[in-house]
Amino acid sequence: MCARPARGNIVGMNEVRELTRQLRRNVFVRSPRRSGLTRVLTSMGATVLAEPGHGLSVTGMDACTIASAAAAHYIPIQELTPRSASPEASYLEISQTR
């Protein structure tokens, strides 16, 4: 008796690695000195997007590095929350771009 191949999409290890790498991870930061913090973080290579309520979405930098940079420049932080998209949402986003 021969085994029949599975039907559907087969995902290779390279695709799994790419999906893992592309999981949307960011850190939400709230500060009353949003523009100053944006300048500091972008000069260090982070991508910073403004969010409502004095918030920033920061990618390319972890929460500890953000906190250290803010402290070094005497910028108060009111909230610092690491966030990531679910693997399912990331997969759907990546598969729609292909």
N, C-alpha and C positions, 0 to 999 in steps of 0.2 A: 504494500500500500504506500503510495506517495503522499507526502505532506503537501497541502495546497498553500500557496503563498497568501498572506493576509491581504485583504483589500483595503484600500484607503491610502492616505498619505503616509509615507515613511519619512521620518525626520532623521537626518544624519547628525553625527556628533558636531560637525562644523556649524550646522544650523542651530543646534542647542547652545553651543558656545556663543554664537552671535546673538541669540535671543537673550541669554543671560547678561551679556555685555551691554545690550541695549535697554535693559530694564530701566525704565525712567525713575531715577533716584534723584531727589532733591532735598533741600533743607528749607523749611519755612522759617523766616527770621522777621521778628517785629522789632522796630527801633524808632524812637522819635527823631533820630538823625539818619533817616533812610538814604538821603543823597550822599552823605559822607561815607556811610558804610558801603554803598554801591561803588563809589570811587576806589575805596580801599580794596574791596574784593575783586573788582574787575582788573585792577592793576596786578593782582596776584594770579590772574588767569581764570577766575570763575566767570560763569555766565549768570547774570543777575536780571531777573524780570520783576517789575513792580506788581504788587497785588494790593487789593483794597485794604484800608485800615492800617496804613503805615507798614505793610508787609512786603517782604521780598521772597521770591523763589530763587534759590541759589543752587546751581548745578556745577559739578566739577570740583567740589570742595566739601569736606565732611564738617560736621557740627563742631568738633573740637578745634579745627583750624579756624573756622569762622569766629568762634568765641575768643580764641587767642588773638586774632587780628583785630577784633573790635576792642578788646582790652588794651592792646598795645597803642591804639589810637584814641583811647578814652571815650569810646562810643558805647553808650548804654544799650543793652539788649533786654527786651521785655519778654521775648519768646524765642525759643530755638527748638524746632521740632523736625527731626528727620522724617521724610516721607518717601514712599515708593509706590509705584503702580503695582497692581496685582499681576502675577505672571500671565493670567488670562487676558487682561486688558493690553498688556504689552505685546502678546502674541498677535492679537487681533490688529493692533496698530501696525506692527511690522508686516503682517501678511497683506494688509490693504495697500501698503506702499510698493509691493512687488508687482 
